[in-house]
Amino acid sequence: MSDTPRKSSAIDLGSAIKSRLTSWDSIILVLTVLVLVVASFSVDNFGTSRNFTFMVLDLLPIILIALPMTMIIVTGEIDLSVASTLGLTSSLMGWLWNQGLSIETIIPLCVVIGAICGVVNGFLITGLGLPSLAVTIGTLALYRGLAFVVLGDGAVADFPWNYTGWVTGTIGGGAVPNDLILIVALALIFGIVQHATPFGRSLYAIGANAQAAHFSGIRVARTKFWLYVVSGAVAGLVGVLWTLRYSSARADNGSGLELAVVAAVLLGGVSIFGGKGSLPGVLAGVVLLTALQNALRLEDVSGQALNIVTGSLLVLSVLLPNITTAIRGHWRRRKVRQAAAAR
Amino acid sequence: MTTLSLNAPAKLFKTRELGIVLALALLVAYTAIDNPRFLSGQSIRDNLLNTAILAVMATGQAVVVITRNIDLSVGSVLGLSAFTVATMTSANPGLPMIVAILAGLTLGAVAGLVNGVLVRFGKVPALVVTLGTLYIFRGITYSWAGGSQVNADELPRHFLTFANDNLLGIPWLVLIALIVVGAASLMMRNYRVGRELYAMGSSPAAAELAGIKVARNLLGAFVLSGALAGLAGVLYAARFGTVDAAAGTGYELNVVAAVVVGGVAVFGGSGSVWGAALGALLLTVIGSALAVLDINQFWQQAIVGALIILAICADRLVAVRIARSLRKRDAHV
């Protein structure tokens, strides 16, 4: 957002470096480190390995769903149905388990179910050309409703302990949670695809100008379609992990998570209008959000009051870049005026 | 040309609203045949009272959506207003109803103003702002109320009977909803500001160039939506008597559903307040019909979702048809 008015002097290396350092990604990264450092010193138990494990468990659903969500928002679309897909997957997981299927069959099946939810979204959005915001508000209600149809307000809890134990366990009983392997692996894959492949570049082109991208040979509709399928599949996987973590399949699992994910992605510097943002920024955004909530919870701030923090961060993350741009524009105009007056 | 292009969409809206009325009639007829008690006075009354709260919120939401924005914070504003007003009247039992209503309206208007200022002057999309304030307003209610709740027996009698009292046989709640929908509809159809709001939704850039006071109108739309959500909070407290910090959680989905099902296009510029109110009525009747038909209550949310998607598809179909007919006519000229 900050580099748009600079385009005319793009060759100017000094200002390029300066704009890189003052970019939102860098600010959020510094802010995240700051919160982590301050919290470790001032909040009791924040820096313990036990708390680290808990934090990774809290991070997991947001960070995994944020990976495809970042790509979707970069193309200028949105997927609000992810948390409901998670809930539907969790419900079906419980139901299938009650039917006597083995857990080894259920887990891949659940990922497929999530992908099918994504196919429905993708078809409605790219096949019929409907606005993604409206469609995914619709499927948000639909998938959550179906989750309740499948399982009602009951719960299924007796999942095999070696699976539930793995999700909440640590590597060799140490400080590093097993889930961290999963997070790092997926983040690397998504990061490479988004930032080091032609496909990743095409996402930015679509977000900047879908029509221009189309005329330059990018298959816009097909790309978006597959992003929704991947988003659904990841939400399905998170549904499985969520169910195993709490050892409880429930229709209302993950309610409201879509807001936390969107908040984290926008906080990470991705523009809601598409075309801008990076995965490292988003990862920092997720860590910032989770660390802040974790620290406040340790300080006995109630869970629901934490909503104020999440909401304020969300609003600030979109507001601050605009304000800084406005201030910079003001200074630049002033400089130009002064230069003109001096001449 | 101008008269044609103005008339064609106007006629289509009529058919859109006719579609909802038809669906409603079919649903009521089917349910009444299965269980005639569905048409009893008490059942109709309950349906209307529940619709009233949703319709008041849908009216404000429709105005915001017509300007190509969205207000997702309405459920949280309802909660904040309901809890504030309930606490206020339980502390001062002598407070007349009108004061409670004005307090709810004012509180909601302030919340709406915050949304509007952030959207317009922060140059931030309404979706993000109201998603944020959805969290913030709900968080404020929770950190204030905690786990406590205001019970019906702590509220003064006149406050509770307000939901059941009536004027000439029409319950106050329904009357208020009718006034709100009627006034907003009049504003949107017959007054300059209403037409300007439509123009802003059709083409924000063109509206700005045409000299429409976009900032003022947009603030007005958000203040209206907030104020009506605040009013809905007062009605909610009066109707249900028991209010905790979670009041109205998830309502934003029903409100947006009502508006979209009622034929207001999500990309602004078209639709009507009456349509949104009819959408609210349809959603409420579906809810109670499912209960009467003895269908699993859990189907309700799935049906709401399916309805939203159907409505968007119908909307798209209408838009494609209009575009095609306009192209055809231009080709002949």
Contacts between the chains, C-beta under 8 A, distances in Angstrom:
chain1	res1	chain2	res2	distance
A	78	B	127	7.9
A	124	B	309	6.6
A	124	B	313	7.9
A	128	B	313	6.6
A	128	B	316	6.4
A	129	B	316	6.7
A	130	B	312	5.2
A	130	B	313	6.9
A	130	B	316	5.7
A	131	B	266	5.6
A	131	B	267	6.4
A	131	B	312	7.3
A	133	B	70	7.9
A	133	B	127	6.7
A	133	B	266	6.7
A	134	B	260	6.5
A	134	B	266	4.3
A	134	B	308	7.2
A	134	B	312	4.9
A	135	B	309	6.6
A	135	B	312	6.4
A	137	B	253	7.1
A	137	B	256	6.1
A	137	B	308	6.4
A	138	B	260	8.0
A	138	B	305	5.3
A	138	B	306	7.6
A	138	B	308	3.6
A	138	B	309	4.0
A	138	B	312	6.5
A	139	B	305	6.3
A	139	B	309	7.0
A	140	B	253	7.2
A	140	B	305	7.0
A	141	B	253	5.8
A	141	B	257	6.9
A	141	B	301	5.5
A	141	B	302	7.4
A	141	B	304	4.9
A	141	B	305	3.3
A	141	B	308	6.3
A	142	B	301	7.9
A	142	B	302	5.6
A	142	B	304	7.9
A	142	B	305	2.8
A	142	B	306	5.7
A	142	B	308	7.8
A	142	B	309	6.8
A	143	B	305	7.2
A	144	B	301	5.9
A	144	B	302	8.0
A	144	B	305	7.5
A	145	B	298	6.9
A	145	B	299	6.9
A	145	B	300	7.0
A	145	B	301	3.4
A	145	B	302	2.8
A	145	B	303	6.9
A	145	B	304	6.8
A	145	B	305	5.4
A	146	B	302	5.1
A	148	B	298	3.7
A	148	B	301	6.4
A	148	B	302	7.5
A	149	B	296	6.7
A	149	B	298	5.0
A	149	B	299	5.8
A	149	B	302	5.8
A	152	B	296	7.8
A	152	B	298	5.8
A	153	B	298	7.8
A	251	B	298	7.7
A	259	B	131	5.9
A	259	B	134	7.3
A	259	B	135	6.8
A	262	B	128	7.9
A	262	B	131	6.7
A	263	B	131	7.5
A	263	B	132	7.5
A	263	B	135	7.9
A	266	B	128	6.2
A	272	B	125	5.2
A	272	B	127	7.1
A	272	B	128	5.6
A	273	B	125	7.4
A	302	B	142	6.8
A	302	B	143	6.8
A	302	B	146	7.0
A	304	B	138	7.3
A	304	B	139	6.4
A	304	B	142	3.5
A	304	B	143	7.3
A	304	B	245	7.0
A	305	B	139	5.4
A	305	B	142	5.5
A	305	B	143	3.7
A	306	B	139	7.0
A	307	B	135	4.2
A	307	B	136	6.9
A	307	B	138	5.4
A	307	B	139	3.3
A	307	B	142	6.8
A	308	B	135	7.0
A	308	B	136	5.3
A	308	B	139	3.5
A	308	B	140	6.5
A	308	B	143	6.8
A	309	B	139	7.7
A	310	B	135	5.0
A	310	B	139	7.9
A	311	B	131	7.9
A	311	B	132	4.3
A	311	B	133	6.3
A	311	B	134	7.0
A	311	B	135	3.0
A	311	B	136	3.7
A	311	B	139	6.3
A	312	B	132	7.0
A	312	B	136	6.1
A	314	B	128	6.5
A	314	B	131	6.3
A	314	B	132	3.9
A	314	B	135	6.9
A	315	B	118	6.4
A	315	B	122	7.9
A	315	B	124	7.3
A	315	B	128	7.3
A	315	B	129	6.0
A	315	B	132	3.8
A	315	B	133	7.1
A	315	B	136	7.5
A	318	B	122	7.4
A	318	B	124	4.6
A	318	B	125	7.4
A	318	B	128	5.0
A	318	B	129	7.5
A	319	B	118	6.9
A	319	B	122	4.6
A	319	B	124	5.7
A	322	B	122	6.0
A	322	B	123	5.0
A	322	B	124	6.6
A	323	B	122	7.6
